[in-house]
Amino acid sequence: MLSLYFYRNMEHSFNIFLWIMVAIAIVVFVALYFVKAGYGIFIDKKWGKTINNKLGWVLMEAPVCLSMFCFWIFSDRRFQLVPLLIFIIFEIHYVQRTFIFPFLMRGTSRMPLAIMFMGIFFNLANAVMQGYWLFYLSPTEKYANEWLLSPQFICGTIIFFAGFVVNIDSDRRIRNLRQPGDTKHYLPQGGMFNFVTSANYFGELMEWAGFAILTWSFSGLVFFIWTFANLVPRADAIYKRYKTEFAEQMQDKHLKRIFPFIY
């Protein structure tokens, strides 16, 4: 009886935490239409001191990768098939984003420390959202082996890996826009860039939409909401910049921002 009370109390507290994260995401979504996050093509001195971009990415993304590992390794469910597979799917993205993506970057760009620390804060919160739900709070019967044959898991997994491929392909196309020593900006070409100006963001949105579906969880949905809140305004800012820099090409291509044929 005591354990049931404790579980319900923790579940209630966890749901409050998730709703707070949703509220913050809404604020972030609105704010980013007025303030451009100062990294990448929008790097700005007003964001303060900077760090090497590659190191910044590793330090920013590593917390979620390592924290999820800790949630997994200390859980009694760590070798249950479905939670283990969901954990692996999640980590596939973050291992690539933490330990592969930064070292493929070209150039000597910088990342503001403020951006890095904000990223660390969200990544730690996200590890709590996903790891605590998956390994400690979710009902045991929810992720029984039969879940692998559910429409949610099958469709969500397909969407996740389709987005993963789009994301990696789009990052590759962006990297290859410049030759060594070139500092000019170019309009990305090919792949999903034939439809949107932020194909890499579209791929990432697909990934976490798929993750939300395959877990069929509020925590997964909150992660998607945060991804949407962060990337959609960013895609709008990139689109407007490209409209100025590459006016003729943009007019000919009729590109959208982040969602093909829609926005």
Backbone as CSV, one residue per row, in Angstrom:
resi,resn,N_x,N_y,N_z,CA_x,CA_y,CA_z,C_x,C_y,C_z
1,MET,0.829,-1.197,0.000,0.000,0.000,0.000,0.872,1.258,0.000
2,LEU,1.930,1.225,0.844,2.845,2.358,0.915,3.564,2.578,-0.402
3,SER,3.971,1.481,-1.039,4.678,1.601,-2.321,3.767,2.169,-3.399
4,LEU,2.479,1.798,-3.366,1.526,2.330,-4.332,1.340,3.830,-4.126
5,TYR,1.250,4.245,-2.864,1.118,5.674,-2.555,2.341,6.432,-3.042
6,PHE,3.530,5.861,-2.781,4.781,6.501,-3.207,4.824,6.634,-4.727
7,TYR,4.406,5.566,-5.433,4.418,5.589,-6.897,3.485,6.675,-7.424
8,ARG,2.281,6.737,-6.864,1.311,7.730,-7.330,1.782,9.148,-7.046
9,ASN,2.426,9.331,-5.910,2.949,10.646,-5.568,4.064,11.058,-6.522
10,MET,4.961,10.128,-6.843,6.043,10.413,-7.788,5.501,10.667,-9.184
11,GLU,4.498,9.901,-9.574,3.884,10.094,-10.885,3.242,11.475,-10.977
12,HIS,2.557,11.884,-9.911,1.932,13.207,-9.882,2.986,14.304,-9.998
13,SER,4.060,14.189,-9.238,5.144,15.183,-9.280,5.796,15.219,-10.659
14,PHE,5.983,14.047,-11.241,6.601,13.959,-12.569,5.719,14.634,-13.621
15,ASN,4.411,14.435,-13.548,3.498,15.067,-14.497,3.489,16.586,-14.349
16,ILE,3.602,17.073,-13.109,3.711,18.519,-12.899,4.979,19.036,-13.566
17,PHE,6.073,18.310,-13.392,7.346,18.673,-14.031,7.195,18.740,-15.552
18,LEU,6.497,17.765,-16.137,6.299,17.759,-17.587,5.469,18.958,-18.042
19,TRP,4.433,19.290,-17.295,3.603,20.448,-17.659,4.389,21.752,-17.527
20,ILE,5.277,21.839,-16.544,6.139,23.013,-16.426,7.049,23.122,-17.644
21,MET,7.576,21.991,-18.094,8.419,21.981,-19.289,7.641,22.423,-20.524
22,VAL,6.373,22.018,-20.623,5.529,22.464,-21.738,5.354,23.977,-21.691
23,ALA,5.089,24.512,-20.502,4.899,25.954,-20.354,6.155,26.719,-20.755
24,ILE,7.315,26.228,-20.330,8.573,26.880,-20.697,8.788,26.805,-22.211
25,ALA,8.442,25.670,-22.825,8.597,25.510,-24.278,7.767,26.535,-25.033
26,ILE,6.574,26.817,-24.553,5.719,27.814,-25.206,6.367,29.198,-25.144
27,VAL,6.932,29.533,-23.977,7.632,30.810,-23.828,8.820,30.879,-24.781
28,VAL,9.594,29.793,-24.842,10.754,29.734,-25.731,10.328,29.886,-27.193
29,PHE,9.267,29.215,-27.577,8.760,29.282,-28.945,8.450,30.725,-29.347
30,VAL,7.740,31.446,-28.497,7.386,32.836,-28.792,8.637,33.714,-28.795
31,ALA,9.491,33.539,-27.803,10.677,34.380,-27.667,11.617,34.252,-28.866
32,LEU,11.753,33.036,-29.403,12.702,32.817,-30.500,12.247,33.436,-31.817
33,TYR,11.006,33.891,-31.884,10.574,34.650,-33.063,11.038,36.105,-32.977
34,PHE,11.498,36.507,-31.796,11.959,37.880,-31.598,13.454,37.957,-31.319
35,VAL,14.027,36.879,-30.777,15.451,36.853,-30.451,16.086,35.658,-31.146
36,LYS,17.074,35.913,-31.998,17.765,34.834,-32.695,18.831,34.231,-31.779
37,ALA,18.742,32.918,-31.557,19.768,32.238,-30.763,21.108,32.400,-31.461
38,GLY,22.096,32.922,-30.723,23.346,33.357,-31.349,24.365,32.270,-31.601
39,TYR,24.030,31.297,-32.423,25.009,30.286,-32.824,24.845,30.031,-34.314
40,GLY,25.822,29.331,-34.898,25.753,29.057,-36.334,25.834,30.347,-37.133
41,ILE,24.960,30.494,-38.118,25.001,31.684,-38.979,24.531,32.939,-38.248
42,PHE,23.973,32.768,-37.056,23.511,33.919,-36.278,24.422,34.205,-35.081
43,ILE,25.669,33.757,-35.144,26.611,34.013,-34.068,26.724,35.520,-33.835
44,ASP,26.687,35.928,-32.564,26.650,37.353,-32.239,27.431,37.585,-30.948
45,LYS,28.236,38.658,-30.940,29.060,38.965,-29.774,28.228,39.278,-28.539
46,LYS,26.982,39.703,-28.740,26.161,40.078,-27.588,25.844,38.875,-26.687
47,TRP,26.065,37.644,-27.205,25.841,36.457,-26.395,27.015,36.148,-25.480
48,GLY,28.060,36.973,-25.538,29.160,36.840,-24.585,30.279,35.938,-25.057
49,LYS,31.037,35.423,-24.092,32.215,34.620,-24.384,31.842,33.357,-25.157
50,THR,32.788,32.929,-25.985,32.542,31.766,-26.833,33.553,30.664,-26.565
51,ILE,33.231,29.483,-27.108,34.088,28.312,-26.981,34.197,27.668,-28.364
52,ASN,35.242,26.902,-28.585,35.370,26.175,-29.845,34.094,25.396,-30.135
53,ASN,33.580,25.519,-31.345,32.267,24.956,-31.685,32.204,23.444,-31.472
54,LYS,33.262,22.735,-31.856,33.280,21.284,-31.700,33.229,20.889,-30.229
55,LEU,34.048,21.550,-29.421,34.056,21.262,-27.994,32.714,21.631,-27.372
56,GLY,32.157,22.754,-27.810,30.864,23.187,-27.296,29.771,22.171,-27.557
57,TRP,29.749,21.602,-28.765,28.745,20.592,-29.097,28.897,19.350,-28.226
58,VAL,30.138,18.904,-28.028,30.369,17.713,-27.198,29.903,17.960,-25.769
59,LEU,30.293,19.103,-25.203,29.924,19.403,-23.822,28.422,19.615,-23.663
60,MET,27.784,20.133,-24.697,26.350,20.405,-24.644,25.512,19.140,-24.758
61,GLU,25.929,18.226,-25.629,25.119,17.039,-25.903,25.469,15.844,-25.016
62,ALA,26.680,15.802,-24.500,27.094,14.650,-23.703,26.223,14.400,-22.469
63,PRO,25.739,15.442,-21.768,24.951,15.177,-20.552,23.726,14.297,-20.765
64,VAL,22.999,14.497,-21.850,21.804,13.680,-22.063,22.197,12.255,-22.416
65,CYS,23.243,12.103,-23.184,23.721,10.776,-23.575,24.169,9.984,-22.349
66,LEU,24.956,10.612,-21.489,25.490,9.937,-20.315,24.433,9.766,-19.219
67,SER,23.555,10.763,-19.068,22.499,10.662,-18.053,21.518,9.545,-18.376
68,MET,21.159,9.426,-19.646,20.268,8.323,-20.028,20.932,6.979,-19.765
69,PHE,22.232,6.911,-19.992,22.956,5.678,-19.694,22.866,5.343,-18.204
70,CYS,22.981,6.366,-17.358,22.888,6.141,-15.913,21.490,5.685,-15.513
71,PHE,20.456,6.316,-16.074,19.083,5.883,-15.784,18.909,4.411,-16.167
72,TRP,19.512,4.034,-17.289,19.379,2.656,-17.775,20.155,1.676,-16.889
73,ILE,21.408,1.974,-16.614,22.278,0.998,-15.947,21.840,0.739,-14.508
74,PHE,21.207,1.714,-13.852,20.787,1.530,-12.458,19.339,1.064,-12.328
75,SER,18.704,0.778,-13.461,17.309,0.357,-13.437,17.194,-1.166,-13.383
76,ASP,16.172,-1.648,-12.668,15.891,-3.085,-12.657,15.359,-3.562,-14.000
77,ARG,14.958,-2.611,-14.854,14.379,-2.968,-16.156,15.413,-2.926,-17.284
78,ARG,16.675,-2.767,-16.952,17.670,-2.479,-17.990,17.784,-3.569,-19.058
79,PHE,17.422,-4.801,-18.729,17.525,-5.859,-19.730,16.157,-6.344,-20.222
80,GLN,15.108,-5.598,-19.881,13.812,-5.885,-20.494,13.862,-5.413,-21.942
81,LEU,13.367,-6.222,-22.843,13.600,-6.006,-24.268,13.124,-4.652,-24.769
82,VAL,11.875,-4.293,-24.496,11.325,-3.057,-25.070,11.996,-1.811,-24.508
83,PRO,12.101,-1.651,-23.175,12.843,-0.480,-22.682,14.270,-0.410,-23.201
84,LEU,14.923,-1.563,-23.337,16.290,-1.587,-23.851,16.343,-1.088,-25.296
85,LEU,15.405,-1.532,-26.127,15.385,-1.095,-27.526,15.083,0.395,-27.638
86,ILE,14.153,0.879,-26.819,13.832,2.310,-26.847,15.058,3.122,-26.417
87,PHE,15.744,2.639,-25.404,16.977,3.286,-24.946,18.010,3.335,-26.073
88,ILE,18.187,2.234,-26.784,19.159,2.178,-27.885,18.778,3.152,-28.990
89,ILE,17.487,3.205,-29.329,17.023,4.130,-30.366,17.349,5.568,-29.963
90,PHE,17.052,5.910,-28.724,17.343,7.259,-28.217,18.839,7.559,-28.299
91,GLU,19.648,6.609,-27.848,21.092,6.835,-27.800,21.732,6.860,-29.182
92,ILE,21.127,6.200,-30.161,21.662,6.252,-31.527,21.778,7.699,-31.981
93,HIS,20.740,8.477,-31.730,20.776,9.896,-32.117,21.871,10.631,-31.352
94,TYR,21.914,10.451,-30.026,22.797,11.272,-29.214,24.256,10.838,-29.267
95,VAL,24.530,9.582,-29.502,25.921,9.175,-29.724,26.439,9.824,-31.011
96,GLN,25.608,9.804,-32.047,25.993,10.447,-33.305,26.168,11.950,-33.116
97,ARG,25.225,12.570,-32.391,25.237,14.022,-32.210,26.373,14.470,-31.291
98,THR,26.785,13.618,-30.352,27.804,13.995,-29.372,29.213,13.647,-29.815
99,PHE,29.392,12.452,-30.367,30.743,11.937,-30.585,31.126,11.783,-32.061
100,ILE,30.192,12.054,-32.977,30.513,11.955,-34.405,30.295,13.292,-35.109
101,PHE,29.089,13.844,-34.997,28.729,15.094,-35.677,29.724,16.233,-35.443
102,PRO,30.137,16.530,-34.193,31.038,17.674,-33.997,32.361,17.537,-34.725
103,PHE,32.860,16.298,-34.847,34.180,16.101,-35.446,34.127,16.031,-36.968
104,LEU,32.924,16.096,-37.519,32.765,16.207,-38.962,32.662,17.666,-39.403
105,MET,32.483,18.547,-38.417,32.339,19.969,-38.738,33.621,20.512,-39.366
106,ARG,33.425,21.471,-40.257,34.559,22.136,-40.877,34.631,23.576,-40.388
107,GLY,35.774,24.183,-40.553,35.911,25.577,-40.168,36.304,25.744,-38.714
108,THR,36.322,27.005,-38.290,36.780,27.347,-36.936,35.725,28.176,-36.202
109,SER,34.467,27.862,-36.412,33.400,28.652,-35.800,33.378,28.461,-34.286
110,ARG,32.655,29.349,-33.607,32.596,29.374,-32.154,31.154,29.210,-31.675
111,MET,31.009,28.830,-30.423,29.687,28.718,-29.802,29.689,29.541,-28.513
112,PRO,28.699,30.415,-28.321,28.620,31.162,-27.060,28.439,30.210,-25.874
113,LEU,29.134,30.502,-24.778,28.997,29.682,-23.580,27.560,29.703,-23.064
114,ALA,26.876,30.835,-23.255,25.486,30.931,-22.804,24.614,29.912,-23.518
115,ILE,24.822,29.764,-24.830,24.058,28.776,-25.607,24.397,27.371,-25.126
116,MET,25.683,27.118,-24.888,26.102,25.787,-24.444,25.455,25.425,-23.108
117,PHE,25.452,26.363,-22.151,24.887,26.065,-20.834,23.364,25.909,-20.886
118,MET,22.710,26.679,-21.743,21.265,26.488,-21.907,20.975,25.113,-22.498
119,GLY,21.822,24.695,-23.446,21.672,23.368,-24.030,21.883,22.271,-22.999
120,ILE,22.890,22.452,-22.129,23.150,21.471,-21.075,21.945,21.367,-20.142
121,PHE,21.381,22.506,-19.761,20.215,22.508,-18.866,19.060,21.721,-19.478
122,PHE,18.755,22.009,-20.752,17.640,21.286,-21.371,17.955,19.800,-21.504
123,ASN,19.164,19.472,-21.894,19.510,18.069,-22.092,19.424,17.267,-20.803
124,LEU,19.810,17.868,-19.690,19.669,17.183,-18.408,18.190,16.994,-18.050
125,ALA,17.397,18.049,-18.297,15.955,17.941,-18.032,15.327,16.881,-18.926
126,ASN,15.770,16.815,-20.168,15.222,15.840,-21.096,15.586,14.415,-20.695
127,ALA,16.806,14.228,-20.187,17.203,12.904,-19.712,16.295,12.454,-18.572
128,VAL,15.939,13.393,-17.691,15.013,13.065,-16.608,13.647,12.698,-17.185
129,MET,13.167,13.500,-18.144,11.856,13.233,-18.741,11.793,11.855,-19.376
130,GLN,12.793,11.516,-20.158,12.745,10.252,-20.896,13.193,9.070,-20.038
131,GLY,14.328,9.223,-19.354,14.882,8.108,-18.596,14.064,7.722,-17.386
132,TYR,13.579,8.716,-16.638,12.815,8.406,-15.439,11.482,7.744,-15.801
133,TRP,10.862,8.246,-16.878,9.614,7.621,-17.323,9.851,6.195,-17.804
134,LEU,10.815,6.033,-18.677,11.028,4.748,-19.337,11.427,3.649,-18.357
135,PHE,12.332,3.966,-17.447,12.916,2.919,-16.599,12.351,2.845,-15.178
136,TYR,11.579,3.853,-14.766,11.133,3.855,-13.374,9.634,4.087,-13.188
137,LEU,9.012,4.899,-14.032,7.618,5.254,-13.796,6.628,4.531,-14.703
138,SER,7.031,4.201,-15.911,6.081,3.581,-16.839,5.600,2.238,-16.285
139,PRO,4.300,1.951,-16.405,3.791,0.655,-15.941,4.521,-0.489,-16.646
140,THR,4.896,-1.499,-15.910,5.664,-2.615,-16.468,4.966,-3.248,-17.656
141,GLU,3.637,-3.367,-17.562,2.885,-4.036,-18.629,2.816,-3.199,-19.899
142,LYS,3.059,-1.871,-19.796,2.970,-1.020,-20.981,3.991,-1.414,-22.028
143,TYR,5.210,-1.687,-21.585,6.283,-2.016,-22.508,6.653,-3.489,-22.435
144,ALA,5.634,-4.341,-22.376,5.848,-5.779,-22.520,6.288,-6.067,-23.954
145,ASN,6.773,-7.257,-24.220,7.310,-7.587,-25.545,6.301,-7.374,-26.664
146,GLU,5.006,-7.488,-26.348,3.956,-7.295,-27.361,3.965,-5.880,-27.933
147,TRP,4.571,-4.952,-27.181,4.609,-3.565,-27.657,5.371,-3.442,-28.979
148,LEU,6.299,-4.359,-29.229,7.085,-4.319,-30.470,6.223,-4.535,-31.707
149,LEU,5.062,-5.145,-31.534,4.157,-5.400,-32.665,3.021,-4.390,-32.723
150,SER,3.044,-3.410,-31.842,1.976,-2.411,-31.825,2.145,-1.433,-32.991
151,PRO,1.048,-0.879,-33.506,1.153,0.130,-34.579,1.996,1.321,-34.158
152,GLN,1.899,1.706,-32.878,2.666,2.863,-32.408,4.163,2.622,-32.520
153,PHE,4.611,1.461,-32.044,6.055,1.191,-32.077,6.554,1.056,-33.509
154,ILE,5.816,0.350,-34.342,6.251,0.124,-35.721,6.292,1.437,-36.501
155,CYS,5.194,2.203,-36.456,5.136,3.472,-37.200,6.135,4.485,-36.647
156,GLY,6.202,4.572,-35.306,7.118,5.526,-34.697,8.564,5.227,-35.026
157,THR,8.939,3.958,-35.020,10.320,3.577,-35.327,10.668,3.908,-36.774
158,ILE,9.741,3.651,-37.681,9.967,3.989,-39.097,10.166,5.488,-39.265
159,ILE,9.310,6.280,-38.624,9.413,7.739,-38.719,10.728,8.219,-38.110
160,PHE,11.104,7.648,-36.957,12.354,8.053,-36.309,13.547,7.838,-37.229
161,PHE,13.677,6.649,-37.792,14.861,6.367,-38.599,14.821,7.077,-39.950
162,ALA,13.627,7.335,-40.477,13.533,8.159,-41.688,14.046,9.565,-41.395
163,GLY,13.649,10.119,-40.252,14.138,11.434,-39.851,15.627,11.437,-39.583
164,PHE,16.128,10.366,-38.991,17.560,10.234,-38.713,18.361,10.296,-40.007
165,VAL,17.897,9.600,-41.031,18.570,9.613,-42.333,18.519,11.000,-42.955
166,VAL,17.342,11.645,-42.914,17.201,12.998,-43.461,18.136,13.959,-42.736
167,ASN,18.196,13.853,-41.420,19.029,14.736,-40.616,20.503,14.600,-40.969
168,ILE,20.992,13.367,-41.052,22.406,13.134,-41.364,22.727,13.562,-42.790
169,ASP,21.845,13.228,-43.725,22.065,13.614,-45.123,22.093,15.124,-45.260
170,SER,21.199,15.815,-44.572,21.133,17.277,-44.664,22.371,17.919,-44.057
171,ASP,22.833,17.401,-42.908,24.068,17.913,-42.309,25.247,17.725,-43.259
172,ARG,25.292,16.578,-43.937,26.375,16.318,-44.898,26.345,17.331,-46.035
173,ARG,25.163,17.631,-46.531,25.039,18.597,-47.631,25.471,19.991,-47.191
174,ILE,25.152,20.368,-45.958,25.576,21.671,-45.449,27.095,21.724,-45.321
175,ARG,27.689,20.652,-44.787,29.154,20.612,-44.631,29.870,20.756,-45.960
176,ASN,29.308,20.176,-47.003,29.979,20.142,-48.303,29.708,21.366,-49.168
177,LEU,29.046,22.361,-48.611,28.783,23.576,-49.383,30.056,24.356,-49.662
178,ARG,31.007,24.277,-48.739,32.229,25.062,-48.865,33.440,24.182,-49.115
179,GLN,34.376,24.709,-49.900,35.689,24.106,-50.058,36.600,24.649,-48.955
180,PRO,37.680,23.952,-48.624,38.593,24.439,-47.582,39.038,25.878,-47.849
181,GLY,38.926,26.718,-46.824,39.329,28.116,-46.953,38.223,29.047,-47.403
182,ASP,37.132,28.503,-47.898,36.013,29.315,-48.362,35.174,29.753,-47.161
183,THR,34.793,31.021,-47.126,33.988,31.538,-46.009,32.635,32.068,-46.472
184,LYS,32.312,31.891,-47.745,31.046,32.393,-48.264,29.874,31.534,-47.783
185,HIS,28.670,32.099,-47.879,27.447,31.355,-47.583,26.804,30.891,-48.880
186,TYR,26.236,29.703,-48.857,25.593,29.138,-50.032,24.226,28.577,-49.645
187,LEU,23.321,28.568,-50.592,22.009,27.972,-50.372,22.138,26.460,-50.492
188,PRO,21.791,25.713,-49.454,21.918,24.246,-49.530,21.090,23.666,-50.671
189,GLN,21.591,22.587,-51.266,20.957,21.994,-52.440,20.739,20.498,-52.228
190,GLY,19.740,19.954,-52.924,19.542,18.511,-52.986,18.836,17.931,-51.780
191,GLY,18.418,16.676,-51.893,17.720,16.016,-50.804,16.466,16.771,-50.403
192,MET,16.216,16.840,-49.119,15.051,17.574,-48.638,15.211,19.085,-48.767
193,PHE,16.429,19.536,-49.078,16.627,20.968,-49.338,15.944,21.398,-50.635
194,ASN,15.474,20.465,-51.423,14.677,20.802,-52.595,13.277,21.269,-52.202
195,PHE,12.939,21.090,-50.930,11.595,21.425,-50.462,11.590,22.463,-49.347
196,VAL,12.607,22.433,-48.497,12.648,23.356,-47.357,14.067,23.893,-47.179
197,THR,14.177,25.029,-46.504,15.500,25.620,-46.281,16.177,25.059,-45.035
198,SER,15.421,24.395,-44.176,15.998,23.794,-42.964,15.698,22.300,-42.930
199,ALA,16.238,21.591,-43.907,15.976,20.149,-44.016,16.528,19.378,-42.830
200,ASN,17.665,19.828,-42.296,18.236,19.149,-41.120,17.293,19.238,-39.926
201,TYR,16.638,20.383,-39.763,15.679,20.534,-38.673,14.423,19.695,-38.918
202,PHE,14.005,19.620,-40.164,12.854,18.774,-40.498,13.147,17.325,-40.126
203,GLY,14.368,16.864,-40.432,14.746,15.500,-40.084,14.719,15.276,-38.580
204,GLU,15.215,16.257,-37.815,15.218,16.096,-36.363,13.799,16.098,-35.794
205,LEU,12.938,16.943,-36.343,11.537,16.926,-35.909,10.885,15.577,-36.195
206,MET,11.206,15.000,-37.344,10.696,13.664,-37.658,11.161,12.642,-36.627
207,GLU,12.432,12.723,-36.267,12.977,11.777,-35.291,12.180,11.791,-33.993
208,TRP,11.975,12.977,-33.447,11.357,13.044,-32.117,9.852,12.929,-32.171
209,ALA,9.256,13.198,-33.332,7.846,12.842,-33.513,7.712,11.325,-33.505
210,GLY,8.636,10.651,-34.202,8.640,9.191,-34.208,8.873,8.619,-32.826
211,PHE,9.782,9.246,-32.069,10.065,8.771,-30.712,8.841,8.918,-29.816
212,ALA,8.147,10.047,-29.937,6.933,10.260,-29.144,5.887,9.201,-29.468
213,ILE,5.802,8.828,-30.750,4.823,7.819,-31.167,5.233,6.430,-30.693
214,LEU,6.503,6.081,-30.858,6.916,4.714,-30.512,6.904,4.471,-29.003
215,THR,7.075,5.537,-28.211,6.944,5.388,-26.758,5.505,5.591,-26.303
216,TRP,4.728,6.321,-27.115,3.327,6.646,-26.799,3.229,7.174,-25.361
217,SER,4.059,8.201,-25.093,4.177,8.719,-23.735,4.092,10.236,-23.734
218,PHE,3.661,10.779,-22.613,3.612,12.226,-22.441,5.024,12.797,-22.450
219,SER,5.972,12.093,-21.844,7.356,12.579,-21.816,7.928,12.676,-23.229
220,GLY,7.635,11.684,-24.073,8.073,11.739,-25.464,7.429,12.891,-26.207
221,LEU,6.154,13.143,-25.928,5.447,14.260,-26.563,6.052,15.592,-26.146
222,VAL,6.397,15.721,-24.861,6.989,16.969,-24.376,8.328,17.222,-25.071
223,PHE,9.101,16.173,-25.281,10.363,16.328,-26.010,10.103,16.829,-27.427
224,PHE,9.102,16.277,-28.094,8.769,16.755,-29.436,8.339,18.223,-29.392
225,ILE,7.530,18.592,-28.400,7.078,19.984,-28.272,8.278,20.915,-28.117
226,TRP,9.260,20.504,-27.302,10.462,21.315,-27.122,11.258,21.425,-28.423
227,THR,11.385,20.334,-29.128,12.096,20.355,-30.409,11.404,21.298,-31.380
228,PHE,10.077,21.219,-31.435,9.279,22.103,-32.284,9.497,23.562,-31.878
229,ALA,9.424,23.838,-30.570,9.545,25.203,-30.069,10.912,25.803,-30.375
230,ASN,11.926,24.987,-30.394,13.287,25.458,-30.642,13.592,25.602,-32.131
231,LEU,13.167,24.628,-32.924,13.607,24.573,-34.324,12.724,25.340,-35.298
232,VAL,11.432,25.410,-35.059,10.546,26.094,-36.013,10.857,27.592,-36.098
233,PRO,10.991,28.311,-34.972,11.388,29.721,-35.091,12.770,29.891,-35.709
234,ARG,13.674,28.970,-35.396,15.016,29.015,-35.974,14.937,28.859,-37.499
235,ALA,14.111,27.925,-37.938,13.924,27.714,-39.379,13.340,28.954,-40.041
236,ASP,12.454,29.640,-39.360,11.878,30.875,-39.899,12.952,31.945,-40.068
237,ALA,13.839,32.077,-39.072,14.916,33.062,-39.159,15.870,32.735,-40.305
238,ILE,16.192,31.462,-40.485,17.072,31.047,-41.582,16.406,31.328,-42.922
239,TYR,15.131,31.024,-43.035,14.370,31.259,-44.272,14.412,32.737,-44.649
240,LYS,14.197,33.613,-43.682,14.188,35.055,-43.957,15.564,35.535,-44.360
241,ARG,16.592,34.979,-43.745,17.958,35.364,-44.120,18.255,34.916,-45.550
242,TYR,17.883,33.690,-45.877,18.107,33.200,-47.234,17.316,34.013,-48.260
243,LYS,16.125,34.465,-47.881,15.311,35.281,-48.800,16.039,36.562,-49.165
244,THR,16.855,37.051,-48.233,17.631,38.262,-48.489,18.918,37.950,-49.247
245,GLU,19.630,36.927,-48.794,20.933,36.594,-49.381,20.816,35.960,-50.766
246,PHE,19.798,35.141,-50.962,19.657,34.375,-52.208,18.271,34.610,-52.823
247,ALA,17.942,35.895,-52.982,16.589,36.285,-53.388,16.154,35.607,-54.686
248,GLU,17.015,35.603,-55.698,16.645,35.041,-56.999,16.457,33.533,-56.929
249,GLN,17.388,32.846,-56.271,17.284,31.390,-56.143,16.048,30.988,-55.345
250,MET,15.777,31.716,-54.287,14.622,31.420,-53.443,13.317,31.616,-54.207
251,GLN,13.293,32.630,-55.040,12.086,32.890,-55.825,11.835,31.780,-56.835
252,ASP,12.900,31.268,-57.410,12.772,30.202,-58.407,12.375,28.867,-57.778
253,LYS,12.842,28.612,-56.582,12.656,27.297,-55.965,11.329,27.153,-55.216
254,HIS,10.745,28.255,-54.744,9.497,28.208,-53.974,9.633,27.294,-52.747
255,LEU,10.723,27.477,-52.020,10.986,26.643,-50.853,10.131,27.052,-49.659
256,LYS,9.846,26.095,-48.789,9.205,26.363,-47.511,10.285,26.403,-46.430
257,ARG,9.880,26.719,-45.199,10.825,26.852,-44.107,11.304,25.501,-43.588
258,ILE,10.357,24.692,-43.095,10.728,23.450,-42.416,9.796,22.286,-42.724
259,PHE,8.540,22.578,-43.067,7.588,21.517,-43.398,7.266,21.580,-44.892
260,PRO,7.662,20.573,-45.675,7.443,20.606,-47.126,5.994,20.915,-47.499
261,PHE,5.831,21.876,-48.428,4.542,22.269,-48.988,3.621,22.994,-47.993
262,ILE,4.041,23.131,-46.736,3.156,23.695,-45.704,3.710,24.998,-45.144
263,TYR,4.900,24.942,-44.537,5.453,26.130,-43.845,6.984,26.124,-43.939
